Each structure stands twice: as C-alpha cells, then as structure tokens.
Amino acid sequence: MKLGGWTVMLLVFCIVLNIVGITNIGKSVFETFNIGIANNGTVTSADVEDSTFWRSMFNEDEDNKGILVALGVAGLIIIGLFAKGFDVSLVYVGFIVLAAGWFIGTFWQTINYVNLLGHLWLTYITLIVFGGMAAGFIMACLNYFGGR
C-alpha cells in the first residue's frame, strides 16, 4: 500500500476512535468545530461559525493573529519551493507528521483506557492492532522517502 493510503487509513482510524469516545491529543476534533454528538451517535448540534476553529481562522479572537495569515505565508513558501525546483516530497512531510502525531496521541489514550480496564489480554490485542498499523505506516514512509 502506498503512503497516501496509509495516511488516510490512520486518520480515519483515529476519527472512528474519536467518535466512540477515545480522545486524542488536546481537544476532541468535534469540540474544535463545535459539533455535539450524543451517546447514541447522533449529531445534536453543529455550529461551526461559533467554534474555536472558526474564530482562530478568521481572527475573531483578540489575542490571535489568524491562521489564514500563517497559511498565506506557508503558501508563498511552498510556491517558492516549487519555483526553485525543490523536491515535492517536502510538502508532504507536514501532513505525514500531523497524521503520525495524531495516531500516536490516539494510541496513547487508547492504551491508557485499556490499562484502566485491567485486562492484560486486551492490552496485547490493542498493541497488536496499533503496532501493525504503525509498522505499515513506517514501511510506507521508508519506501516513499528512501526508495524513490
């Protein structure tokens, strides 16, 4: 499987675990976008324009300079990289690091939750699932960046 497939698979896996209640690093993704989900899985509220993400994107907080300015600068840097003929894989590194960080945070929260249950066999199953996915992702990264 290629790196893009592994990245999407890891992110979807983290989102599914987030939906069932295992949060990852920091706030829940749905809390960031101000989306409320009930215990039965139904969406109870969705007000993206009143979310912390929206306020930080469009500089509605006085302390924040706005992420759009940072995205604009990053876009100019990326255009500069393409104009000088740098390797395109430099652009993908940010997405890969984000996916890996989110996966590691979800792994840590899941292991902590499973350890609280007190069943050692459940911890081993969780390690096998996460370990296999991590090994596949690492091999895809090595194949993409080293095996070109």
Backbone hydrogen bonds in HBPLUS format (Angstrom, degrees):
<---DONOR---> <-ACCEPTOR-->    atom                        ^
c    i                          cat <-CA-CA->   ^        H-A-AA   ^      H-
h    n   atom  resd res      DA  || num        DHA   H-A  angle D-A-AA Bond
n    s   type  num  typ     dist DA aas  dist angle  dist       angle   num
A0006-TRP N   A0002-LYS O   3.13 MM   4  6.51 157.8  2.18 152.5 158.9     1
A0007-THR N   A0003-LEU O   2.89 MM   4  6.11 159.3  1.93 154.2 160.0     2
A0008-VAL N   A0004-GLY O   3.03 MM   4  6.21 166.4  2.05 149.8 153.0     3
A0009-MET N   A0005-GLY O   2.94 MM   4  6.06 158.8  1.99 145.3 151.9     4
A0010-LEU N   A0006-TRP O   2.92 MM   4  6.12 159.5  1.96 150.8 155.4     5
A0011-LEU N   A0007-THR O   3.05 MM   4  6.26 163.7  2.08 150.6 155.0     6
A0012-VAL N   A0008-VAL O   2.92 MM   4  6.08 162.9  1.95 154.4 158.9     7
A0013-PHE N   A0009-MET O   2.96 MM   4  6.05 156.7  2.01 144.5 151.5     8
A0014-CYS N   A0010-LEU O   2.95 MM   4  6.20 154.9  2.02 146.9 153.4     9
A0015-ILE N   A0011-LEU O   2.93 MM   4  6.18 151.9  2.01 145.4 153.3    10
A0016-VAL N   A0012-VAL O   2.89 MM   4  6.12 159.6  1.93 152.2 157.2    11
A0017-LEU N   A0013-PHE O   3.03 MM   4  6.27 161.7  2.07 147.1 152.1    12
A0018-ASN N   A0014-CYS O   2.89 MM   4  6.05 140.7  2.05 137.9 149.4    13
A0019-ILE N   A0015-ILE O   2.88 MM   4  6.18 146.3  2.00 146.2 155.0    14
A0020-VAL N   A0016-VAL O   3.11 MM   4  6.46 151.6  2.19 148.1 155.0    15
A0022-ILE N   A0017-LEU O   2.90 MM   5  5.44 151.5  1.98 163.3 153.9    16
A0021-GLY N   A0018-ASN O   3.21 MM   3  5.20 153.3  2.29  97.8 105.8    17
A0032-THR N   A0028-SER O   3.05 MM   4  6.33 149.2  2.15 147.2 155.4    18
A0033-PHE N   A0029-VAL O   3.26 MM   4  6.59 147.1  2.38 142.6 150.0    19
A0035-ILE N   A0030-PHE O   2.74 MM   5  4.98 175.8  1.74 152.9 153.8    20
A0034-ASN N   A0031-GLU O   3.15 MM   3  4.71 158.7  2.20  95.6 101.5    21
A0053-PHE N   A0032-THR O   3.38 MM  21  5.79 160.6  2.42 156.8 151.1    22
A0047-ASP N   A0034-ASN O   3.17 MM  13  5.64 170.0  2.18 148.2 149.2    23
A0036-GLY N   A0045-SER O   2.70 MM   9  4.83 155.9  1.76 134.3 143.0    24
A0044-THR N   A0036-GLY O   2.71 MM   8  5.20 154.5  1.77 135.6 143.7    25
A0045-SER N   A0036-GLY O   3.44 MM   9  4.83 160.5  2.48 120.4 121.0    26
A0038-ALA N   A0042-THR O   2.87 MM   4  5.51 162.7  1.90 167.5 166.5    27
A0041-GLY N   A0038-ALA O   3.08 MM   3  5.42 163.8  2.10 113.1 117.4    28
A0050-ASP N   A0047-ASP O   3.22 MM   3  5.65 156.1  2.28 108.5 115.5    29
A0051-SER N   A0048-VAL O   3.10 MM   3  5.15 159.6  2.14 114.8 114.2    30
A0055-ARG N   A0051-SER O   3.11 MM   4  6.41 163.6  2.14 148.1 152.5    31
A0056-SER N   A0052-THR O   2.96 MM   4  6.07 154.0  2.03 143.9 150.8    32
A0057-MET N   A0053-PHE O   2.89 MM   4  6.04 146.1  2.01 145.1 155.0    33
A0058-PHE N   A0054-TRP O   3.04 MM   4  6.17 162.8  2.07 153.1 156.1    34
A0060-GLU N   A0055-ARG O   2.92 MM   5  4.71 160.5  1.96 138.6 143.1    35
A0067-ILE N   A0056-SER O   3.02 MM  11  6.20 154.1  2.09 141.7 149.2    36
A0071-LEU N   A0067-ILE O   2.77 MM   4  6.08 156.6  1.83 156.2 163.9    37
A0072-GLY N   A0068-LEU O   2.89 MM   4  6.02 149.7  1.98 139.9 147.9    38
A0073-VAL N   A0069-VAL O   2.99 MM   4  6.29 158.1  2.04 149.5 154.8    39
A0074-ALA N   A0070-ALA O   2.86 MM   4  6.07 160.5  1.90 148.4 154.5    40
A0075-GLY N   A0071-LEU O   2.82 MM   4  5.98 151.5  1.90 143.5 151.4    41
A0076-LEU N   A0072-GLY O   2.98 MM   4  6.27 152.0  2.06 144.2 151.3    42
A0077-ILE N   A0073-VAL O   2.95 MM   4  6.26 153.1  2.02 148.3 155.9    43
A0078-ILE N   A0074-ALA O   2.91 MM   4  6.16 156.7  1.96 148.5 154.9    44
A0079-ILE N   A0075-GLY O   2.91 MM   4  6.14 158.8  1.95 148.0 153.8    45
A0080-GLY N   A0076-LEU O   2.92 MM   4  6.12 150.3  2.01 140.9 149.5    46
A0081-LEU N   A0077-ILE O   2.87 MM   4  6.21 145.1  1.99 144.4 154.4    47
A0082-PHE N   A0078-ILE O   2.99 MM   4  6.32 156.8  2.04 151.2 156.7    48
A0083-ALA N   A0079-ILE O   2.90 MM   4  6.09 151.9  1.98 145.3 153.8    49
A0084-LYS N   A0080-GLY O   3.12 MM   4  6.27 141.1  2.28 141.2 149.6    50
A0086-PHE N   A0081-LEU O   3.08 MM   5  5.44 167.7  2.10 160.1 157.0    51
A0085-GLY N   A0082-PHE O   3.21 MM   3  5.14 152.0  2.30  97.7 106.1    52
A0090-LEU N   A0087-ASP O   3.32 MM   3  6.08 168.6  2.34 116.9 120.2    53
A0091-VAL N   A0088-VAL O   3.00 MM   3  5.81 152.1  2.08 123.8 129.6    54
A0096-ILE N   A0092-TYR O   3.02 MM   4  6.23 158.7  2.06 156.1 162.9    55
A0097-VAL N   A0093-VAL O   2.88 MM   4  6.05 160.4  1.92 153.3 158.0    56
A0098-LEU N   A0094-GLY O   3.00 MM   4  6.15 155.9  2.06 143.9 150.8    57
A0099-ALA N   A0095-PHE O   2.96 MM   4  6.16 164.2  1.98 148.3 152.2    58
A0100-ALA N   A0096-ILE O   2.91 MM   4  6.08 160.9  1.95 147.5 153.3    59
A0101-GLY N   A0097-VAL O   2.86 MM   4  5.95 160.4  1.90 147.6 153.2    60
A0102-TRP N   A0098-LEU O   2.96 MM   4  6.12 159.9  2.01 149.9 155.2    61
A0103-PHE N   A0099-ALA O   2.93 MM   4  6.07 155.6  1.99 145.1 152.2    62
A0104-ILE N   A0100-ALA O   2.90 MM   4  6.09 158.9  1.94 150.0 155.4    63
A0105-GLY N   A0101-GLY O   2.98 MM   4  6.15 159.3  2.03 145.7 151.4    64
A0106-THR N   A0102-TRP O   2.95 MM   4  6.15 157.1  2.00 146.4 152.6    65
A0107-PHE N   A0103-PHE O   2.84 MM   4  6.01 154.9  1.90 146.5 154.2    66
A0108-TRP N   A0104-ILE O   2.92 MM   4  6.14 159.3  1.97 148.9 153.7    67
A0109-GLN N   A0105-GLY O   3.06 MM   4  6.28 163.7  2.08 147.7 151.8    68
A0110-THR N   A0106-THR O   2.91 MM   4  6.03 155.9  1.96 148.2 155.3    69
A0111-ILE N   A0107-PHE O   2.92 MM   4  6.11 162.7  1.95 153.1 157.4    70
A0112-ASN N   A0108-TRP O   3.01 MM   4  6.20 160.7  2.05 148.3 153.7    71
A0113-TYR N   A0109-GLN O   3.00 MM   4  6.19 155.9  2.06 143.1 149.6    72
A0114-VAL N   A0110-THR O   2.85 MM   4  6.07 163.9  1.88 154.1 158.5    73
A0115-ASN N   A0111-ILE O   2.90 MM   4  6.01 156.7  1.95 149.5 155.7    74
A0116-LEU N   A0112-ASN O   3.19 MM   4  6.40 142.0  2.34 138.6 147.7    75
A0116-LEU N   A0113-TYR O   3.18 MM   3  5.24 126.3  2.49  94.9 108.4    76
A0117-LEU N   A0114-VAL O   3.09 MM   3  5.25 137.4  2.28  99.7 111.5    77
A0118-GLY N   A0115-ASN O   3.21 MM   3  5.39 140.3  2.38 100.3 110.5    78
A0123-THR N   A0120-LEU O   3.12 MM   3  5.11 121.6  2.48  95.3 109.8    79
A0124-TYR N   A0120-LEU O   3.08 MM   4  6.45 153.1  2.16 149.5 156.6    80
A0125-ILE N   A0121-TRP O   3.06 MM   4  6.35 155.1  2.13 143.9 150.2    81
A0126-THR N   A0122-LEU O   3.01 MM   4  6.19 159.1  2.06 143.8 149.5    82
A0127-LEU N   A0123-THR O   2.92 MM   4  6.15 157.0  1.97 147.8 154.3    83
A0128-ILE N   A0124-TYR O   2.93 MM   4  6.17 150.4  2.02 146.1 154.0    84
A0129-VAL N   A0125-ILE O   3.02 MM   4  6.28 163.4  2.04 152.6 156.1    85
A0130-PHE N   A0126-THR O   2.95 MM   4  6.11 175.3  1.95 159.2 159.4    86
A0131-GLY N   A0127-LEU O   2.72 MM   4  5.45 148.5  1.81 135.6 146.5    87
A0132-GLY N   A0128-ILE O   2.94 MM   4  5.89 157.9  1.99 140.9 146.4    88
A0133-MET N   A0129-VAL O   3.15 MM   4  6.38 160.4  2.19 146.7 152.0    89
A0134-ALA N   A0130-PHE O   2.86 MM   4  6.01 159.2  1.90 149.4 155.8    90
A0135-ALA N   A0131-GLY O   2.86 MM   4  6.00 157.7  1.91 147.0 153.2    91
A0136-GLY N   A0132-GLY O   3.03 MM   4  6.20 160.9  2.06 146.2 151.0    92
A0137-PHE N   A0133-MET O   2.96 MM   4  6.14 157.7  2.01 146.9 153.2    93
A0138-ILE N   A0134-ALA O   2.88 MM   4  6.07 159.4  1.92 150.1 155.7    94
A0139-MET N   A0135-ALA O   2.94 MM   4  6.13 161.3  1.98 148.6 153.8    95
A0140-ALA N   A0136-GLY O   2.93 MM   4  6.12 151.6  2.01 143.9 151.9    96
A0141-CYS N   A0137-PHE O   2.92 MM   4  6.19 151.6  2.00 145.8 153.5    97
A0142-LEU N   A0138-ILE O   2.90 MM   4  6.18 161.9  1.93 152.6 157.3    98
A0143-ASN N   A0139-MET O   2.88 MM   4  6.01 153.8  1.95 143.5 151.2    99
A0144-TYR N   A0140-ALA O   2.90 MM   4  6.04 152.5  1.98 142.9 150.2   100
A0145-PHE N   A0141-CYS O   2.88 MM   4  6.01 177.9  1.88 158.9 159.5   101
A0146-GLY N   A0142-LEU O   2.82 MM   4  5.22 146.1  1.93 130.8 142.0   102
A0147-GLY N   A0143-ASN O   3.09 MM   4  4.65 134.9  2.31 106.2 117.9   103
